[in-house]
Amino acid sequence: MAERPDACDGKQASASIGPVSNDSLPVDRPHAGELSGDWSKMGATRRAKITAVGRYVPPRVITNHDLAKRVDTNHDWVVARTGIVERHWVEPGTPTSELAAKAVDDLLKNRGIEADQIELIIVATVTPDMFFPATACIVQNKVRATHAWGFDVSAACSGFLYSLTVGAQFIAAGVHDRVVVVGADVMSSITNPDDRSTCVLFGDAAGAVLLEPSDDEEFGILDYLHEVDGSGGEFLHMPAGGSLNPASHETVDKKMHYVHQDGQPVFKYAVRKMGEISRGILQRNGLQSNDLDLFIAHQANLRIINAAAEKLGLDDQKVVRNINKFGNTTAATIPLAIGDAIDDGRLKKGKLVVFAAVGAGYTVGAVLSRWAY
């Protein structure tokens, strides 16, 4: 299949995160209170920084050899095509909120704070526990974040970066001081176990970061670029379960509640866009690839990561790869990779890092950050 033209080329949402003008704010806005933020702080010039990371990966490991017992595939084929050796799946019936809450608990322990100090929870997921309430509400209750409000973001594999950008705006505006951003998905719940083209790809996991104001404007989230191209939505989607095709015997019989992917156009788009968005955010900030200390991309396919790194001219030591251990955990891949980079001593204070992702929608995102701890 030929590669589709990009309907949204050149129409990026982007901004340097900096001062907010008081001139644009309503002068008679009332104080919003403890749960909704302190609007009296708006107008502060602040940069958001990540101050802690939390992770949770379910203990159940599914290897390529395990999958080869069910579908027509083999270990060498999966590794050659995707770079995946194994992935983790939950026990059936385990909801996304459980993984997300455990990642938040890990984050709180690592930061040394209590849940009631969280002010906002943003959960990026395409596998919510249910349509409503939002998974963020369920997570808020599970971790007992009694002073937090929250909401979900659905942007597939770009969901964590979209949510990170949104959370950073609340910090920059001065409304909140502690924002938790979670990427969590139970992809095994929407993956057809008999479809060898998709069942080998996905894993289950959750990762979370804490955003707080930076006391040094040189550190923290510096910039972002985001795009959508809805013309590509047909190539990676879950056809049923929404208002277009409500759940019925027919949709279940047709397996319309599983991930459906046309791999070739998705792969081509991701290879091109991952490099483009990463190079674009560097160039806009007057940077070259050799200024970059670390590249943390969404872990969808090793060949996509390698192609983007090659286009950027990055050495292997500047590229984080952990897809072999986890597969594609959708919104959780980047926070998992951040945690691995910290564990390996590759992500330290002062390091300049680009996060990049391409996902269903199509959604595209990149975030530039100077690591703060």
PASEKOL-714390 format. One record per residue (C-alpha): z, x, y. Coordinates in Angstrom, 3 decimals, m for minus. Layout:
REM residues N
- Z | X | Y .
...
REM end
This chain:
REM residues 373
- 0.000 | 0.000 | 0.000 .
- m0.915 | 1.291 | 3.422 .
- 1.848 | 2.105 | 5.821 .
- 2.498 | m0.640 | 8.338 .
- 2.090 | m0.070 | 12.069 .
- 5.343 | m0.039 | 13.983 .
- 5.667 | m3.134 | 16.095 .
- 8.613 | m1.679 | 17.990 .
- 7.474 | 1.891 | 18.541 .
- 8.752 | 3.153 | 21.891 .
- 11.201 | 0.246 | 22.288 .
- 14.468 | 1.997 | 21.596 .
- 17.932 | 0.900 | 22.565 .
- 19.691 | 3.962 | 23.861 .
- 22.232 | 5.238 | 26.309 .
- 24.395 | 8.145 | 27.200 .
- 27.963 | 6.933 | 26.914 .
- 29.509 | 7.498 | 30.279 .
- 30.926 | 5.726 | 33.339 .
- 31.001 | 1.972 | 33.646 .
- 30.489 | 0.642 | 37.163 .
- 33.126 | m1.744 | 38.436 .
- 30.417 | m3.328 | 40.568 .
- 28.970 | m5.016 | 37.485 .
- 32.247 | m6.608 | 36.347 .
- 33.478 | m10.118 | 37.208 .
- 36.207 | m9.743 | 39.796 .
- 38.125 | m12.823 | 38.691 .
- 38.267 | m12.093 | 34.974 .
- 41.796 | m12.752 | 33.645 .
- 43.797 | m10.300 | 31.603 .
- 42.642 | m10.882 | 28.031 .
- 45.951 | m10.082 | 26.369 .
- 47.096 | m7.942 | 23.494 .
- 44.625 | m9.122 | 20.875 .
- 41.504 | m9.005 | 23.015 .
- 41.932 | m5.839 | 25.023 .
- 43.105 | m4.963 | 28.479 .
- 40.253 | m5.813 | 30.837 .
- 42.203 | m4.315 | 33.714 .
- 41.291 | m0.901 | 32.286 .
- 37.541 | m1.507 | 32.499 .
- 35.665 | 0.950 | 34.628 .
- 37.381 | 3.993 | 33.158 .
- 35.095 | 6.934 | 32.476 .
- 35.858 | 7.757 | 28.888 .
- 34.094 | 9.141 | 25.871 .
- 34.938 | 7.979 | 22.352 .
- 35.765 | 10.516 | 19.677 .
- 36.389 | 10.256 | 15.943 .
- 39.974 | 11.264 | 15.243 .
- 40.348 | 10.435 | 11.541 .
- 38.319 | 9.547 | 8.460 .
- 39.279 | 7.465 | 5.418 .
- 37.415 | 6.942 | 2.140 .
- 37.581 | 4.957 | m1.055 .
- 35.325 | 5.302 | m4.073 .
- 36.007 | 3.173 | m7.160 .
- 36.909 | 5.228 | m10.237 .
- 34.283 | 3.768 | m12.572 .
- 31.398 | 6.256 | m12.916 .
- 27.917 | 5.185 | m14.013 .
- 25.637 | 8.060 | m15.002 .
- 21.874 | 8.091 | m15.337 .
- 22.392 | 8.329 | m19.081 .
- 24.424 | 5.110 | m18.959 .
- 21.597 | 3.298 | m17.187 .
- 19.008 | 4.676 | m19.597 .
- 20.724 | 2.680 | m22.340 .
- 19.836 | m0.538 | m20.498 .
- 16.538 | 0.047 | m18.701 .
- 13.452 | 2.177 | m19.315 .
- 14.457 | 5.304 | m17.438 .
- 15.937 | 8.724 | m18.079 .
- 18.187 | 11.218 | m16.342 .
- 15.465 | 13.706 | m15.390 .
- 13.225 | 11.010 | m13.916 .
- 16.021 | 9.608 | m11.731 .
- 17.079 | 13.058 | m10.494 .
- 13.498 | 14.082 | m9.721 .
- 12.741 | 10.873 | m7.833 .
- 16.028 | 10.312 | m6.021 .
- 18.434 | 13.241 | m6.430 .
- 21.062 | 10.899 | m7.917 .
- 23.087 | 12.078 | m10.916 .
- 25.774 | 9.392 | m10.944 .
- 27.166 | 6.565 | m8.892 .
- 30.429 | 4.600 | m8.793 .
- 30.572 | 0.874 | m9.475 .
- 33.490 | m1.488 | m9.068 .
- 34.783 | m3.637 | m11.882 .
- 32.973 | m6.998 | m11.721 .
- 34.573 | m9.380 | m9.255 .
- 35.925 | m6.687 | m6.923 .
- 35.141 | m7.656 | m3.299 .
- 33.968 | m5.404 | m0.496 .
- 37.156 | m6.103 | 1.466 .
- 39.241 | m4.381 | m1.214 .
- 37.271 | m1.140 | m0.890 .
- 37.274 | m1.398 | 2.907 .
- 41.031 | m1.978 | 3.084 .
- 41.705 | 1.049 | 0.876 .
- 39.493 | 3.207 | 3.110 .
- 41.397 | 1.979 | 6.177 .
- 44.722 | 2.707 | 4.461 .
- 43.490 | 6.239 | 3.758 .
- 42.445 | 6.613 | 7.399 .
- 45.846 | 5.463 | 8.663 .
- 47.618 | 7.928 | 6.398 .
- 45.359 | 10.757 | 7.556 .
- 45.919 | 9.906 | 11.236 .
- 49.633 | 9.222 | 10.835 .
- 49.656 | 5.834 | 12.536 .
- 50.547 | 2.287 | 11.516 .
- 48.127 | m0.598 | 11.041 .
- 49.601 | m2.547 | 13.954 .
- 48.310 | 0.170 | 16.298 .
- 44.687 | m0.777 | 15.505 .
- 43.108 | m2.923 | 18.241 .
- 39.653 | m3.662 | 16.826 .
- 38.077 | m3.560 | 13.343 .
- 34.294 | m3.498 | 12.938 .
- 32.993 | m3.747 | 9.375 .
- 29.396 | m2.796 | 8.589 .
- 28.290 | m4.427 | 5.347 .
- 25.483 | m6.344 | 3.643 .
- 27.788 | m7.440 | 0.831 .
- 30.489 | m9.441 | 2.624 .
- 33.114 | m11.115 | 0.474 .
- 31.588 | m14.426 | 1.582 .
- 29.510 | m15.775 | 4.473 .
- 32.678 | m16.636 | 6.362 .
- 35.250 | m15.660 | 7.283 .
- 33.963 | m12.239 | 8.269 .
- 35.016 | m9.406 | 6.000 .
- 36.690 | m7.824 | 9.052 .
- 39.095 | m10.783 | 9.112 .
- 39.969 | m10.274 | 5.465 .
- 40.445 | m6.523 | 5.962 .
- 42.636 | m7.151 | 9.017 .
- 44.897 | m9.327 | 6.905 .
- 44.973 | m6.966 | 3.933 .
- 46.008 | m3.922 | 5.967 .
- 48.318 | m6.014 | 8.195 .
- 46.654 | m4.967 | 11.441 .
- 48.515 | m7.668 | 13.317 .
- 47.304 | m6.659 | 16.792 .
- 43.609 | m6.309 | 15.928 .
- 40.599 | m8.540 | 16.259 .
- 37.312 | m7.832 | 14.509 .
- 33.840 | m8.771 | 13.356 .
- 31.089 | m7.741 | 10.930 .
- 27.775 | m6.014 | 11.623 .
- 24.786 | m6.506 | 9.320 .
- 22.243 | m3.717 | 9.729 .
- 21.958 | m2.510 | 6.120 .
- 21.864 | 1.275 | 5.792 .
- 22.043 | 1.720 | 9.578 .
- 25.063 | m0.553 | 9.807 .
- 27.669 | 2.171 | 10.116 .
- 25.869 | 3.874 | 13.019 .
- 25.248 | 0.558 | 14.775 .
- 28.946 | m0.253 | 14.405 .
- 29.964 | 3.219 | 15.556 .
- 27.912 | 2.759 | 18.715 .
- 29.405 | m0.678 | 19.375 .
- 32.943 | 0.594 | 18.827 .
- 32.335 | 3.504 | 21.184 .
- 31.428 | 1.063 | 23.960 .
- 34.860 | m0.583 | 23.797 .
- 36.451 | 2.847 | 24.155 .
- 34.088 | 3.843 | 26.982 .
- 34.758 | 0.602 | 28.833 .
- 38.476 | 1.274 | 28.710 .
- 39.219 | m1.976 | 26.883 .
- 40.561 | m0.446 | 23.658 .
- 42.168 | 2.832 | 22.651 .
- 41.991 | 2.568 | 18.849 .
- 38.921 | 1.114 | 17.136 .
- 38.374 | 1.293 | 13.382 .
- 34.759 | 1.351 | 12.169 .
- 34.244 | 0.678 | 8.465 .
- 31.124 | 1.030 | 6.350 .
- 31.604 | m0.703 | 2.994 .
- 29.347 | m2.192 | 0.350 .
- 29.549 | m3.357 | m3.244 .
- 25.859 | m2.918 | m3.964 .
- 26.342 | m3.451 | m7.689 .
- 26.998 | m7.111 | m6.857 .
- 23.459 | m7.633 | m5.509 .
- 21.500 | m5.183 | m7.662 .
- 19.474 | m6.470 | m10.607 .
- 20.798 | m4.522 | m13.616 .
- 17.450 | m4.986 | m15.380 .
- 15.304 | m3.645 | m12.524 .
- 14.901 | 0.070 | m13.128 .
- 13.409 | 0.634 | m9.662 .
- 16.611 | m0.465 | m7.883 .
- 19.529 | m0.328 | m10.326 .
- 19.418 | 3.476 | m10.373 .
- 19.686 | 3.740 | m6.591 .
- 22.876 | 2.047 | m5.498 .
- 26.593 | 2.690 | m5.674 .
- 29.775 | 1.102 | m4.343 .
- 32.118 | 2.710 | m1.806 .
- 33.791 | 2.421 | 1.580 .
- 34.383 | 4.815 | 4.441 .
- 36.152 | 4.360 | 7.762 .
- 36.607 | 6.273 | 10.997 .
- 39.039 | 5.864 | 13.872 .
- 37.685 | 5.983 | 17.416 .
- 39.965 | 6.981 | 20.285 .
- 39.385 | 8.183 | 23.870 .
- 38.505 | 11.853 | 24.219 .
- 40.607 | 13.895 | 26.622 .
- 37.666 | 16.273 | 27.074 .
- 34.276 | 14.890 | 28.095 .
- 32.537 | 17.687 | 26.182 .
- 33.801 | 16.284 | 22.881 .
- 33.106 | 13.009 | 21.127 .
- 30.112 | 10.696 | 20.880 .
- 27.550 | 11.932 | 23.371 .
- 24.534 | 9.680 | 22.919 .
- 22.754 | 7.223 | 20.633 .
- 19.282 | 5.921 | 19.852 .
- 18.630 | 2.714 | 17.918 .
- 15.527 | 0.766 | 16.949 .
- 14.512 | m2.248 | 14.915 .
- 11.103 | m3.120 | 13.493 .
- 11.307 | m6.591 | 12.007 .
- 7.756 | m6.431 | 10.673 .
- 9.079 | m4.282 | 7.834 .
- 11.759 | m6.705 | 6.723 .
- 9.689 | m8.071 | 3.841 .
- 9.708 | m4.710 | 2.067 .
- 13.479 | m4.502 | 1.534 .
- 15.468 | m7.714 | 1.486 .
- 17.523 | m10.222 | m0.494 .
- 15.370 | m13.368 | m0.439 .
- 17.952 | m16.072 | m1.207 .
- 21.445 | m17.102 | m0.256 .
- 20.833 | m17.771 | 3.433 .
- 19.511 | m20.797 | 5.294 .
- 15.902 | m20.026 | 4.350 .
- 16.554 | m20.226 | 0.606 .
- 20.015 | m21.701 | m0.026 .
- 21.516 | m20.992 | m3.419 .
- 20.161 | m23.239 | m6.179 .
- 19.422 | m23.101 | m9.884 .
- 15.858 | m22.168 | m8.978 .
- 16.830 | m19.212 | m6.757 .
- 19.238 | m17.927 | m9.400 .
- 16.673 | m18.292 | m12.177 .
- 14.157 | m16.370 | m10.069 .
- 16.738 | m13.629 | m9.407 .
- 16.339 | m14.077 | m5.667 .
- 19.949 | m13.069 | m4.968 .
- 19.244 | m9.458 | m5.862 .
- 17.835 | m6.621 | m3.756 .
- 14.043 | m6.722 | m3.682 .
- 12.275 | m3.547 | m2.597 .
- 8.689 | m2.404 | m2.257 .
- 9.486 | 1.264 | m2.537 .
- 6.334 | 2.923 | m1.206 .
- 6.271 | 1.511 | 2.351 .
- 10.058 | 1.828 | 2.638 .
- 9.925 | 5.477 | 1.582 .
- 7.078 | 6.316 | 3.970 .
- 8.764 | 4.621 | 6.914 .
- 12.112 | 6.278 | 6.225 .
- 10.600 | 9.754 | 5.898 .
- 8.817 | 9.392 | 9.238 .
- 11.551 | 7.654 | 11.196 .
- 14.501 | 9.764 | 10.043 .
- 12.872 | 12.862 | 11.511 .
- 11.573 | 11.093 | 14.623 .
- 14.868 | 9.517 | 15.661 .
- 16.800 | 12.741 | 15.074 .
- 14.351 | 14.874 | 17.016 .
- 14.238 | 12.276 | 19.776 .
- 17.980 | 12.262 | 20.416 .
- 18.046 | 16.059 | 20.533 .
- 15.122 | 16.291 | 22.937 .
- 16.550 | 13.670 | 25.263 .
- 19.695 | 15.743 | 25.596 .
- 17.803 | 18.975 | 26.243 .
- 18.593 | 20.360 | 22.803 .
- 16.605 | 22.100 | 20.099 .
- 17.105 | 21.940 | 16.370 .
- 18.691 | 25.388 | 16.394 .
- 21.420 | 24.020 | 18.705 .
- 22.501 | 21.657 | 15.940 .
- 25.371 | 22.688 | 13.668 .
- 25.173 | 19.852 | 11.151 .
- 22.826 | 17.042 | 10.123 .
- 24.460 | 14.100 | 8.348 .
- 21.846 | 11.568 | 7.271 .
- 22.118 | 8.319 | 5.381 .
- 22.047 | 9.189 | 1.691 .
- 19.264 | 6.941 | 0.381 .
- 17.036 | 9.452 | m1.344 .
- 17.198 | 13.241 | m1.515 .
- 13.494 | 13.545 | m0.762 .
- 13.925 | 11.583 | 2.481 .
- 16.832 | 13.791 | 3.575 .
- 14.928 | 16.955 | 2.731 .
- 11.796 | 15.766 | 4.545 .
- 13.785 | 14.995 | 7.704 .
- 15.552 | 18.354 | 7.559 .
- 12.222 | 20.119 | 7.136 .
- 10.736 | 18.314 | 10.135 .
- 13.748 | 19.408 | 12.182 .
- 13.452 | 22.973 | 10.911 .
- 17.037 | 23.013 | 9.655 .
- 18.465 | 25.505 | 7.186 .
- 20.080 | 24.080 | 4.069 .
- 23.592 | 24.983 | 5.225 .
- 23.181 | 22.609 | 8.183 .
- 22.319 | 19.597 | 6.002 .
- 24.939 | 17.489 | 4.198 .
- 23.832 | 16.145 | 0.821 .
- 26.111 | 14.218 | m1.516 .
- 23.742 | 11.586 | m2.888 .
- 24.014 | 13.224 | m6.303 .
- 27.635 | 12.031 | m6.606 .
- 27.500 | 8.558 | m5.082 .
- 23.941 | 7.249 | m4.900 .
- 23.058 | 4.974 | m2.002 .
- 26.255 | 3.207 | m0.933 .
- 24.447 | 1.632 | 2.043 .
- 26.874 | 1.411 | 5.004 .
- 29.347 | 3.804 | 3.359 .
- 27.096 | 6.849 | 2.926 .
- 27.637 | 8.481 | 6.317 .
- 31.453 | 8.225 | 6.429 .
- 31.556 | 9.543 | 2.844 .
- 29.369 | 12.459 | 3.898 .
- 31.560 | 13.101 | 6.950 .
- 34.577 | 13.334 | 4.667 .
- 32.819 | 15.748 | 2.323 .
- 31.732 | 17.927 | 5.246 .
- 35.339 | 18.119 | 6.466 .
- 36.573 | 18.945 | 2.962 .
- 33.986 | 21.721 | 2.674 .
- 34.970 | 23.214 | 6.035 .
- 31.512 | 22.565 | 7.481 .
- 32.607 | 20.021 | 10.088 .
- 35.118 | 21.504 | 12.509 .
- 36.070 | 21.127 | 16.149 .
- 33.206 | 21.966 | 18.484 .
- 30.415 | 21.463 | 15.936 .
- 27.377 | 19.587 | 17.236 .
- 26.287 | 16.965 | 14.712 .
- 23.534 | 14.360 | 14.455 .
- 24.029 | 11.286 | 12.288 .
- 20.828 | 9.450 | 11.338 .
- 19.909 | 6.411 | 9.262 .
- 17.017 | 4.114 | 8.382 .
- 17.616 | 0.804 | 6.646 .
- 16.330 | m2.639 | 5.788 .
- 15.154 | m4.624 | 8.742 .
- 13.775 | m2.076 | 9.484 .
- 16.777 | m0.662 | 11.335 .
- 16.904 | 2.881 | 12.668 .
- 19.725 | 4.818 | 14.288 .
- 20.891 | 8.231 | 15.424 .
- 24.162 | 9.315 | 17.037 .
- 24.831 | 12.688 | 18.667 .
- 28.414 | 13.928 | 18.656 .
- 30.464 | 17.014 | 19.443 .
- 33.163 | 17.000 | 16.760 .
- 36.613 | 16.749 | 18.294 .
- 39.053 | 17.960 | 15.635 .
REM end
